[in-house]
Amino acid sequence: MRNRRTVGGRIGLAISSTLVILFVMAPIYWMLATSLKTTAGVAASPPQWFPIPVSVVNYVTAFTQYNFGQYILNSVIVAVVSTALVLALGTFAGYALARLPMRGRFTIMVLLLIISVFPAIALIAPLYLLMRNLGWLNSYQALIVPYTALNLPFAIWILRNYFIGVPREMEETARIDGAGPFRTVWQVVLPMTLPGLFTAGIFAFTACWTEFLMALSFNSADAFRTIPVGIALFGNAHITPYGTIFAASAVAVVPIAILVLIFRKSVVSGLTSGAVKG
């Protein structure tokens, strides 16, 4: 009886896993398939499940008829700089919350949690006025500063939980050997918290790479548009180039997919640690 239950559970798990994979992969497949279709194939009725013939004209169009290369460069600059700032500031703040004696630690953590789930759309209007008064509209810092501020609380929360898991004895040993606080954190603590750093970095990078509302509101000049805004403005009032949009979207997904595939074990470890520690 127990063996039957075990076999039934495995079969149910296999079926559930297959359905979840199909549910997740179906939109990705359709995006890739559509990006490789011709204009006639995209508009075909009934729809073509496979791109016949295979064509890369949509990818060529994205880079030749639109300023997609500049959009990629802008997204890389904004996402990389914002992620670097989030990790740098989050490391110091997370270490301070994990190690230094301070009053109101619980209140600070609660506030960080509230800020991390605060809807960004509620900040668009005041931030727009601030950027306009500072003269930062149509600039990289118009996105880098808000992205850093909005992604920092989540990074602090994850890194703080990881720093708590580092044995204090290792830091004390480093201090006895003559290492200062900065050297102790850099050479002893950070190597032990790399999964947390990878997790915070990937989440921050993904959030900056895919953010739309602020990028649309603060940077209206084509020279500073990022990928989501650039793709949204493909075409005109009479034509929507679905094939080109899907091709550009496929290119935009590549960096995220590479990061997740390379650091998938670190991300899972970081999320698991953040869920069970302090």
Secondary structure, 3 states (H helix, E strand, C coil): CHHHHHHHHHHHHHHHHHHHHHHHHHHHHHHHHHHCCCHHHHCCCCCCCCCCCCCCHHHHHHHHCCCHHHHHHHHHHHHHHHHHHHHHHHHHHHHHHHHCCCCCHHHHHHHHHHHHCCCHHHHHHHHHHHHHHHCCCCCCHHHHHHHHHHHHHHHHHHHHHHHHCCCHHHHHHHHHCCCCHHHHHHHHHHHHCHHHHHHHHHHHHHHHHHCCHHHHHHCCCHHHCCHHHHHHCCCCCCCCCHHHHHHHHHHHHHHHHHHHHHCHHHHHHHHHHHHHCC
